[in-house]
């Protein structure tokens, strides 16, 4: 394998995040309006990839990474309320809709996959009655479509369709593990079976002050499973206790858990919804405003503002490099026991092969001499970069997350 001269390995010269006096980590759960938008955009990209593979034998140019959710109007009530005005979702982007005289059902596909995801993931939402889905997908620009086809038809290494960067790091620290797994636990099928009153719109904010972790959960309860304020408070305490028990699986630090701290039970104001998501009335959503591709929002870590969801997985480096940067970081930490943590930064140049990033910057924390580890780290980076042309398959098979 040809050596890449642009892989740089250096020592981290700053204090670890987990040793700082303060740390903040956030995760927006499955039913959060921003997360809904991310997932619907990505579901559409995956469906388009499969459609293009079936029709043409290769993935065509597309970027459907602009989705907007306009919240509806609802009247939640103990025992069951109603949706007054439905949620509106606009799926926006660029895609090949006609090729060689053949029209492709892109708009119909967008509506179909969106409803399918909503039915599967937001249990109390009626995808036919509570939501209006409007595709606004147009053909891509001539130059970008031609750039895409230049390599797609020939089976060559894809050319980057943007000058962009992405970052990755490993491993998660205690606070990150607690925040990520709190949402995953509360939104698990097992938890929902036992506690159907908890909706999918669950946002988890974690704050570490020294060795003490404070978890604040905003969780939409489903009104038809709650008989009144007292019942709500009892169920909320169950959620708090379960979340606390689960958090201790991921840290030995002291943990506090708070749930729905804006409630005013004396005034009868508590967080209940008809559908289990604030999208029904309380909030709007947009692609790229939520979790980064590693599943978290981490202001004390390196992050990119790139929205991976919905971008084509063949040549859009903002998406591809996000997966690769995390893969490199994870391998470096896993395979080299002397490395405590790794940060990876990748940047492309439009029109250049995606296997030729301008730089792959790997920063490591270790007590060992960096030079002694450099050959092994460069080898890992080169191996993962060389596999980039095949990474699109991992996105189509949903092996890589985007939120």
Buried (B, 14 or more C-beta within 10 A) or exposed (E): EEEBEBBBBEEBEEEEBBEEEEBBBBBBBBBBBBBBBBBBBBBBBBBBBBBBEEBBEBBBBBBBBBBBBBBBEBEBEBEEBEBEBBBBBBBBBBBBBEEEEEEBEBBEBBBBBBBEBBEEBBBBBBBEEBBBBBBBBEBBEEEBBEBBBEBBEEEEBBBBBBBBBBBBBBEBBBBBBBBBBBBBBBBEEEBBEEBBBBBBBBBBBBBBEEEEBBBBBBBBBBBBBBEEBEBBBEBBEBBBEBBBEBBEEBBEBEBEBEBBEEBEEEEEEBBBBBBBBBBBBBBBBBBBBBBBBBBBBBEBBBBBEBBBBBBBBBBBBBBBBBBBBBBBBBBBBEEBEEBBBBBBBBBBBBEBBBBBBBBBBBBBBBEEEBEEBBEBBBBBBBEBBBEBBEBBBBBBEEEBBBB
